[in-house]
Amino acid sequence: MPFEFIQIPATGLGAAKEVLNQLVRERRIVSIRKEFVAHGDDSFWAFCLEYLDGGGSARDRFTPEKLDYKVILSPVDFAVFDRLRKLRKELAEQEAVPAYAIFTNEQLAEMVRKKVSSLTQLGELAGVGTARVEKYGALFLKAVMVPEGGS
C-alpha cells in the first residue's frame, strides 16, 4: 500500500494543511499516524497516511467495514485478526451488545499490525479507553500472542 508523508508547521501556516485534507477526501485511508516534532519555532506535526490505491467513493472511505483485511494484512496477521474477531463475536453475544461496541475492525487490525503486547500499548490505540482495556484487555492480549498454529 502506498504512503504519503506530510509536515504541517505548528503555526498552522502554509498549504500543507489543505494538502492533508485533500488527501483524506480523495483517498481510501487505511491508517493515519501523527506525531508532534518539537523544534522551537520550527516545530511541526508529522503525518504518515497509508491508503489503498484507487481511492473509492466517499462512502467507501468512511465505512471501515468495507476494507478487505485479507488484502491489507499478511496471511499470518490475518489469521490473528480472524482469531480476534471470533473472540469479539463470542463476547458480544454473551453481553448482548454489537461487536463494534467491544472493538472495531480497525482497532483489531491495529492490535495485529502493532503487535500489541501490553495493556499500555492497547490503551494507546485510537478510541480504546481505560474501561475497555480493563474489561477486555487481558483476553485480547492473550489472543494476539497465541503462537502460530496455536489456539
C-alpha positions in Angstrom: 0.0 0.0 0.0 1.2 3.5 -0.8 2.2 6.0 1.9 2.1 9.8 1.9 4.1 11.9 4.4 3.1 15.4 5.3 4.6 18.0 7.7 2.4 20.8 8.9 4.0 23.7 10.8 2.8 24.1 14.4 1.7 27.6 13.5 -0.8 26.1 11.0 0.5 28.4 8.3 1.1 27.2 4.7 -0.7 25.0 2.3 0.3 21.6 3.9 -2.9 21.5 6.0 -5.0 21.8 2.8 -2.9 19.1 1.1 -3.6 16.7 4.1 -7.4 17.5 4.0 -7.4 16.9 0.2 -5.7 13.5 0.6 -8.2 12.4 3.2 -11.1 13.4 1.0 -9.7 11.7 -2.1 -8.1 8.5 -0.8 -9.4 5.5 1.0 -7.3 5.9 4.1 -6.2 2.7 6.0 -4.3 4.4 8.8 -3.0 7.8 9.8 -0.1 8.2 12.2 0.7 11.6 13.6 3.5 12.9 15.8 4.4 16.3 17.1 8.0 17.2 16.5 9.2 19.9 18.9 11.9 22.0 17.4 11.4 25.5 18.7 10.0 27.9 16.2 10.3 25.2 13.6 8.1 22.7 15.4 5.6 20.7 13.2 3.1 17.9 13.1 4.3 14.9 11.0 1.6 12.7 9.4 2.0 9.4 7.7 -1.0 8.3 5.7 -1.4 4.7 4.4 -4.0 4.4 1.8 -5.4 1.9 -0.8 -4.8 2.6 -4.5 -7.8 3.6 -6.5 -9.5 5.9 -4.0 -13.0 4.8 -3.9 -16.3 6.6 -3.2 -16.7 8.9 -0.2 -19.0 6.2 1.4 -16.2 3.6 1.0 -13.6 5.8 2.5 -15.7 6.4 5.7 -17.0 2.8 6.1 -14.2 0.7 7.7 -16.3 -2.5 7.4 -15.8 -2.2 3.6 -12.0 -2.7 4.0 -10.8 -6.2 3.0 -8.4 -7.0 5.8 -7.5 -10.2 4.0 -5.9 -8.0 1.4 -4.5 -5.4 3.8 -2.9 -7.8 6.3 -0.4 -10.6 5.6 -1.7 -14.1 5.8 -0.2 -14.6 9.3 -1.6 -11.3 10.5 -5.0 -12.0 9.0 -5.1 -15.3 11.0 -4.6 -13.4 14.2 -7.1 -10.7 13.1 -9.6 -13.5 12.4 -9.0 -15.0 15.9 -9.6 -11.6 17.5 -12.9 -11.2 15.5 -14.1 -14.6 16.7 -13.3 -13.7 20.3 -15.1 -10.3 19.9 -18.1 -12.1 18.5 -18.3 -14.5 21.4 -18.1 -11.7 23.9 -20.6 -9.6 22.0 -23.1 -12.4 22.0 -22.6 -13.1 25.8 -23.1 -9.4 26.6 -25.8 -8.8 24.0 -24.0 -5.8 22.5 -22.9 -5.1 18.9 -19.5 -6.4 18.2 -18.1 -2.9 17.4 -19.0 -1.9 21.0 -16.2 -4.2 22.1 -13.6 -3.2 19.5 -13.9 -2.1 15.9 -12.4 -4.0 13.0 -9.8 -1.2 12.6 -8.9 -1.5 16.3 -8.5 -5.2 15.9 -6.3 -4.7 12.8 -4.2 -2.2 14.7 -3.7 -4.6 17.5 -2.3 -7.0 15.0 -0.3 -4.5 12.9 1.4 -3.0 16.0 1.9 -6.4 17.6 0.3 -5.1 20.8 1.8 -6.9 23.8 0.8 -4.9 26.8 -2.2 -3.2 28.3 -0.4 0.1 27.9 0.0 -0.4 24.2 -3.6 -1.5 23.9 -4.7 1.7 25.6 -2.7 3.8 23.1 -4.8 2.6 20.1 -7.2 5.2 18.8 -10.6 5.0 20.5 -9.6 2.5 23.1 -10.2 3.8 26.6 -9.3 2.6 30.1 -12.7 0.9 30.6 -12.2 -1.4 27.5 -8.6 -2.0 28.4 -9.6 -3.1 31.9 -12.6 -5.2 30.7 -11.2 -6.9 27.7 -7.5 -6.2 27.6 -6.2 -9.4 29.1 -8.4 -11.6 26.8 -7.4 -9.8 23.6 -3.7 -9.7 24.5 -3.8 -13.4 25.1 -5.4 -14.0 21.7 -2.9 -11.7 20.0 0.1 -13.5 21.5 -1.0 -17.1 20.7 1.9 -18.6 18.7 1.3 -19.6 15.1 -0.6 -22.9 14.9 -1.8 -22.5 18.5 -5.4 -21.8 19.6 
